[in-house]
Amino acid sequence: MTFQEIIQGETPVLVDFFATWCQPCKVLAPTLEQLASRHENTLRILKVDVDKNPAAAGHYQVSGVPTLILFKQGKAVWRQSGALPLHAIEQALVPHLAE
């Protein structure tokens, strides 16, 4: 499945644009794991390494990492740069998730 096919799907997809050298990205990783387990039926999380996928990062104008973008049927409906606590991410995402 390609990136485009994944983000076009029925399930909302939270894309984590990250880099292996990025400390805030490392801090955010366990938060995203918690988010995935709490919303496993309503949210898909996809990690994109900006160093390995510069075209994807460029296409979505990702200039800093971590950057989170929520896609619903291919459209970016929410975007945030920087690491946020779980409750803040959930508060922003829940209105976009179909429970």
Secondary structure, DSSP 8 states (H G I E B T S, - for coil): --HHHHHHSSS-EEEEEE-TT-HHHHHHHHHHHHHHHHTTTT-EEEEEETTT-HHHHHHTT--SSSEEEEEETTEEEEEEES---HHHHHHHHGGG---
